[in-house]
Amino acid sequence: MSGSLIIPQGFEPFDDNVGYIALSGPYYWRRRDDGGYDYGFLSDERHANPNRVLHGGALTTFLDTILGHAVVKAVRRPCATIALNTQFVAGAPIGQWIQGEVRVQKLTRTLAFMEGEALAGDTRLITATAIFKVFDER
């Protein structure tokens, strides 16, 4: 974990912190009063690029993961990313709590259209739009 940073109140680790997600995280989530979700992770040395700031791949992985998590929570079925478009807005030094926010734009029986962003404090780092394939229960 990163130095003296603490996980903000109400956040709990993902149940599925395994595989690639475990290498990138752990990621955390909490349910908001409005029914939506907040997400986050503590950035550390693993997330740095050669310039000593958060690597764009770390932020992209985080957004892909939390957008998919929100889809599964909304539809109660498995999904897979079929499109993910990101826009890098600002850089951030490592060692910060990175918070993610997601929004469901539209759900159909087989597709989910999503938007999200990751922030370090008040600084927006990356925004994304995504489309997920929603599968029938297996």
Buried (B, 14 or more C-beta within 10 A) or exposed (E): EBEEEEBEEEBEEBEEBEEEBEEBBBBBBBEEEEEBBBBBBBBBEEBBEEEEBBBBEBBBBBBBBBBBBBBBBBBEBBBEBEEBEBEEEEBBEBBBBBBBBBEBEEBEEEBBBBBBBBBBEEEBBBBBBBBBBBEEEE
